Amino acid sequence: MRRDVSEPLNYIVTMERGLVQDIVIVGAGIAGLTTSLGLHRLGVPSLVLESSDTLRVTGFALSIWENAWKALDAVGVGDILRDQHLQLKGIATTSLVTGQQTAAMPLRATPNLKDLELRCVKRKSMLEVLVNELPKGTVRYLSKVVAIEESGFYKILHLADGTTIKTKVLIGCDGVNSLVAKWLGFKEASFTGRHSIRGCADFKTNHGFEHKSIRFFGKGIRAGAIPCDEKTVYWFFTWIPTGQEKDLEENPAKLKQHMLKKLENTPCHVRDCIEKTEEDGFLSSPLRYRHPWDLMMGNISKGNVCIAGDALHPMTPDLGQGGCCALEDGVVLARCLAKAFPKEAGRDMKEKDEEEVHYKRIEESLKKYARERRWRSIDVTTTAYVVGSIQQAESKFVIFLRENILATFLASQYLKKSGYDCGKLNSSYPRSYLVK
């Protein structure tokens, strides 16, 4: 049973006087909660501000590849989620143009391939597991940041309810429309011209799906179905709407029928998942991403401020790496930042020179995080965009290349990007900090 995590931390002063906190994380999504938990494992407390009144579960489920399991293991929650979700045995890709399977990739160990871990994890389950490992009161709900003010070596956050919070470190994990990223100078994420529809089908008994990720590519469309557990299947559909079809966004019933018509050549059990999903039970949204040159030139960190997750690298879902990279961010950021808060340092620095020394230590730790994450973010974001453009091509020539020449190359990108290792937290810290 989920415990209440909305109570204020016991060492924060009252709202009327304003709040004071060493580290504030804006956004209780995957990146925000992973960063907070990583810091907690290293003995460093933080406060997470969430604008909504509960955990955000937009997106239903997400593919968690081997690189992300390493991050989850680093913060100590991997086995909890493994017990709740199926391990997939392979990926199968089929053309809706020819009806032929274009690629089959096993994920279980073979003579030429090591065992690869891929599971489709429910977003709600992941967020709840992360937040339940945090100390009571770490997450403060209904706390929307509306302005950021500089004050010496601190940042002052102004919340919609009139509260102000003074902090030594500000971390923006506030999603694709990040206020913190905007403060750092990033432009809004760019639209790809593609839209995505996602949902989950819940079955009363075993759904009967093989333990595989099945995917379909057609002319201008991409779709798939992935079992999460024995009774839940996550499905997705991406498309390029024309002028007339854009009106469907406001009519869920017609949008659902549009999907089913586009997917009439898919197997019945895949279509049944969409049929079974209520019209208010799926999410439709445009796909956006961060241009590689913005990531190359932008300020991932500046002074005592940085960003992570979708605030840093919004990407298309074509590699299933958005959430995985957010988990990596959290581990790397916690590891870097914890070094700026050594246990022997005093909690309250009163003298200006002491504050300046601590500020510079924080600044250097965030610069180190930015260096580690910049090129990884550029690589995955760019590859996802290119792969998605090919997978969802409308050109006959590109479709021919995709299904006859590039199929193996496209499949290989999933494995290539999931081979990354973000590392552990920090073995030099006492074991008591690493395990709750």
N, C-alpha and C positions, 0 to 999 in steps of 0.2 A: 504494500500500500504506500503510495507516495506521501511523504511528509511535507508539512508546510515549510516553504523556504522564503516566505515573503516578509518575515519579521526583520527589523533592522539589526545590524551588528551591534554587539553590546559595547564596543569601544567607540562608537560614533556619537557625537553630540546631537542634541535635539534638532528637529527640522527648523524650529523657529530661529535658532542661532546659526544654522547652516551646518553642513556636514563636512568632515575632514577625513580623507582616506589616502593612503599611500598610492594605491593602484586602482584605477577605475576602468572597467571594461564596458563599452557600450554595445549591447546586443547579446542576448542569451541564446544564440544559435550555436551551430557546431563549433565554429572557431572560438567564440567567446567562452563557452563552457569548457572546452578542451584547454584553452589557455589558463583559465582560472583553476581548473583541476590540476594541471601541471604545476602551477605555482604552489598550490596547496600541498602537493606531494613533496615539494622542496622546502616547505615550511614558511612560505610567503603568502600572507592573506591578500585578498582582493575583493572588490565590490563589483558586481555585475548589474548593470542597469538594463531593464527590459521594458520597452514602451507598452507592450500589451499586458493584459491581466493574467496571462498564463503562458506556458511554453508555446512557441510557434512551431507548428507541425506542417507548414506548407510544403507540398511536394510528395507527401505520403511515404515514399521509400527511396532508397538510393543504393547504387552498386558500391560495395565496399571491397576494394581490391587488396592485394597483399601489402602494398605500401601503407594503406590505411590501417590494416590490422597491426602492423608494427607500431603505429602511432597509438592505437587503442591499448595495446599491450604496455606501451611505455607509461601511460597514465593509469594502468591497472584495471581496465574494465573490459579487455578483449574477451575473456572467457565467459563473462556474464552474457554478452551479446551472442557469442558462438552458440551457447546453449539454447537460444531463442530462435535461431535462424538456420536454414538448411545450407550446407556447403554444396555449391554447384559443381557438376562434373564436366561441364563443357559449354561451348557457345556454338550455336548453329545459325548460319545466315542464309536466307533464301531470297531469290529475286522474284518480285511480283510481276515482272515483265515477262520472264521466261518460265517461271514456275520451278526453276531448278535451284538446288542448293549450291551456293557459290563458295562457301567456306565452312569448315567444321574444325573447331579448335578444342581438343581435350584439355581439361584442367587437372586431371589426375595424373600421377606419375607414370611415365613411360620410359623406355630405354633412352630416349633422346630428350626428355623433358621432365623437370622436377615437378613435384606436386605444387600447384598454385592455388592459393586460397581466394575464393570469390563467393560472397554471399550478398543477397539482396536484403538490406536491413531496413526495418520500419523506422522512419525518422522519429516518430514519437517515442519508440522504445529507446533509441540512442540518446535522445535528449534527456529522458527520464533517468536513464542509467548514469549519465554524466552528472546531472544535478543532484541525484541522491547520494553521490559520493562526496559532495561538497559540504562544508560546515553549514549548519542551520543559519539562515540569514544572509548568505553570500549573494543571492539573487534578490534584487528589489524590483518588483513589478510595478506597472503603471508609472514608469519613470522615463518619460520622453525628453531627451536632450534637445533643446531648441537653439542654444547659442553657446559658443565657446569663447572665453575671455582669458587673455594672458595677464598674469600677475606675478612678476618677478620670475622665480624659479618654479612657479606653480601654474596650473591651469584651473580656471574656475568655470564650472559647468552650470548653466542655467536650465532648469527643468520646467516643463509646461505647467506644473502645479505651483511654481514659485520658489521651489527649493533651489538652493545653490550648494554645489559641492566643490571643495578645494582639493586638488589632487597633485601628487608628484609625478604621476604617470597616467597618460590617457591612451587607451587602446581602442581603436574603432573596429568593431566586428559587427557593424550595423547594416550589412547587406549591400545590395547593388545600388541603392539610393543613399549611400552613406554620407552623413553630415560631416563626419571626421575626414573622410577622403576629400570632400569638397574643400574643407578647411586647409588641407595639405596641398591643394591646388589641382587635384585630379578633375578631369572633365567627366561628364555623365557617360556611362557605358553606352556603346554604340549598338543600334539595332541591326540584326542580321537579315531582316526581311522574312524570317521564318518564325512560326508559332509552334508552341508545344501544348499538348493536352495530356494530362497524367491522371491516373486513378488507381484504386485498389479494389479488387473483387474479393469479397469474403464468402467462403463456402461453409455450409453447416457440417459437411463431411469432407473427406479427403478430395482435393480437386483433381487428382489423377495426373497432374503435369509431371513430366520427367524433370529431374533435378538439373535442368539446363536453362541457359539464357537463350531464348529464341528471338531472332531479329529478322525483319523483312525490309527490303528496299524496293521502291518503285519509282515511277516518274514523278519527282518532286515530293515524295513522301518517304517517311521512315517510321517504322513501328516495331514494337516488341512486347514480349510478356516474360516475366521472371518470377518464379515462385519465391516467396519469403519464408514460408513455413508450409506445413501440410494443408493448411486451410486458407491461405492468403496468397493471391497472385497480384503483383504490381504490373501495370501495363502503361505504355506510352505511345504517343502518336505525334509526329512533327510534320508540318506541312507548310507550303508557301501559298498564302491566301492571295487570291486575285481581288480586284476592287469589289466585285459583287459578293464574294465569299466573306469579306471582312465583317459584313453585317451579321454573320452567324455567331459572332462572339457574344452578342447580346441575346441570343436565343439558344439555350442549352439543348432543348429538344431537337431542333434542327441541326445543331452542331453534332450531336450524337449520331443522327442519321447520316450526316455527311461523312463522318468517320467510317461508319459501317459500310457505306457504299464504296468508299475508297479502298476498304480492306476486304472486299467481297471474295478475293482469291486467297485469303488466308484460311488456315484450318478452322473448323467450327469451334473447337474449344478455345481458340484465341478470341474469336468474335463473341463467344458466350461471356467472356470476362467483361467486355465492354457493355454488352446487353445487360448484364447483371448489376452493373454499377449505376446507381441512381444519378439523375441529372444534376443534383446538387452535391454529388460525391466525387466529381472530378474537377480538376483545375486547368484553366486555359490561360496561357500567358505568352507574350512575345519573348524571343530568345535574344539576349544581349551578351556582349563580351567587351573586354578591355583591349584596345589596340596595342600591339606589341611595342610600338614606339612610345606610347604613353607609359607603359611599364618600364621601358628602358630609361626614359628621361625623368619620370615623375619621382616625387619624394615619398617613398614608402615609409620613411621616418623623418622627423624633423624635431630636433631638440628632445623633448620628453613625450612626444606623440608618435604613434605609428598605427598602421591598419593591418588587418588580416582577414582571411576568408573571402567572401564575395565582395567585401569593401575593397579588397586589393585586386583580386583576379576573377571578376565575373567571367564565366566561360560558357560555351555551348555544352550540352550534355552528351556529345557524341562519343566521348571516351569514358564517360562515367567517372570522371576524376574531380569534379567540383567539390564534393564533400570530402573526398580523400585528401585533396590538397589543403582544405581547411583544417583537417586533423593534423596534417604535417605542420602547418603554420603554428598551431597551438603548442605542439611539443617543442619546436625550435624556439619560439618566442619565450616560452616559460623557462627553457634552459638558459637562454641568453640573459633574460631579465633578472632571474634569481641571483645571478652573480653580482648584480648591483645592490642587492639587499643581503649582505653577509650577516650571519647570525650574531657576530660579535659587535656589529655596528649599533649605535644607539637608535631607538625608535624615534625619538624627538630631537631634531637638530635645531638648536636655537640660534647659533652664531651664523652670520652671513657667509663666512668662509667655509664653514662646514656644509652649509646648504649648497654652495657653489660646487664643492668637491663631489657631493652626492649627485647633483644635477649632471655633471660631466660624466660620472660613472654610468648613470642611467642613459645618457645620450649615446655613449660608446656601445653599450649593450644593445640598444635598439638599432644602431648602425650595423652591428654585426649580424643581427637578425635580418635586416634589409639586404645585406650582401648575400646571405645564404638563400634567401627566398626570391630575389629578383629574377635570376636566370631560370630557375625552376618554373616560376610563374609564366615567364615569357614562352618557354618551351611548351608547356602543357596547353596554355591558352591558344597559342598559334596552331599547334598540331590538331587540337580539337576542332578549331574553326575550319581548317583545310580538310580534315577527314569528313566533317559534317557536310561541307560543300560538295564533296565527291559523292558521298552516300546519298544525298538528297538531290542530285543533279536532275535537271529536266532535259538537257541536251542529249540527243541520241548518241553522239560521239563519246561523250563522257560516260554515259550509261554502258556503252560497249566496253570501254576501257575498265570501268569499275567491275564488271561482271566477268571479264575474260582475262584481264591482265593484272589489275590492281587488287583483286580480292584478297590474296595472301598478304600483300603489303598492308592493306587496311587492317586486317586481323592482327598483324604483328604489332601494330601500334598500341593495342591494348596491353600486350605483355611488356613492351618496351617502357611505357610510362609507369607501369605498376611495379617495375623493378627497383624503384627508388627507395632508399632507406633514410628516414629522417633522424635516425639514431635514438638513443635512450635519453632519459632526462639528464642525470649527472651522477655517475657512480661514486664521485668523491663526497657526495652528501651522505649522511648517516642513513642506513636502511629504514629507520623509523620515519623519515620524511617521505620516502618513496612509496610506502605502503600505509594505507590508512589504519 
